[in-house]
Amino acid sequence: MQEELMVAQLSPLVAGQVYPDTAPSDVAPPYLIWQQVGGQPIQFLGGVGSTTRPRIQLTWWAVSRLAACQLRDQIQAAMVDTPLFAEIATGPVADHEPVQGLYGFRQDFYLAVP
């Protein structure tokens, strides 16, 4: 499963703190959240073997803008490199969480169909 491979590829960048959909309320940054936000249907003639190329949104948080930017570069490189070969779907969008004082980004990728 590509999602398991993705989590294994990204985990070292955030000390293993990669979570589906939402992070625990007591997690310390840096951490990364992933969720499927759609996909590209791939349909073959006759319908047999039809599948979807998942579109995954990654959101990561850090204690400073610089740390979030460094993660941005590392995450993007990890996603498009072997063995994932994900395709970048959107550019990174900066975010700020003022209550917790966190800085982050979100970016979408298409996972390769195995």
C-alpha positions, 0 to 999 in steps of 0.5 A, a space after each residue: 500500500 502506497 500510504 504505508 510506504 509514504 508514512 515510512 518515508 516521511 517518519 524520519 523527518 518528524 521523529 516518527 510523528 506522522 498521523 492520519 487525519 488529525 494529530 493528538 492534542 498533546 503532540 509536540 512539533 514538528 509533526 505531520 498530518 496526512 489525509 486523502 482529499 480525492 484522486 484521479 480515477 483510472 478506468 480501463 476499457 471494460 472496467 476491469 482493473 479500474 482504480 484511483 490515483 490517490 491525492 494526498 494532502 500533507 500538513 506539517 507544523 513546526 515551532 518557527 517559519 524557518 523550521 517549517 520551510 526546512 521541512 517543506 523542502 525535505 518533505 517535497 524531496 522525499 515525496 517525489 524521490 524513490 520509492 514513492 515517485 509522487 507527483 506534486 499536485 499543488 504548491 505549498 501553502 503557508 499557515 500559522 496557528 496563533 494560539 499554539 504559536 506554530 508555523 506550517 504548510 500544506 501541500 497536495 501530492 498524487 501517489 503513484 499507482 502500484 
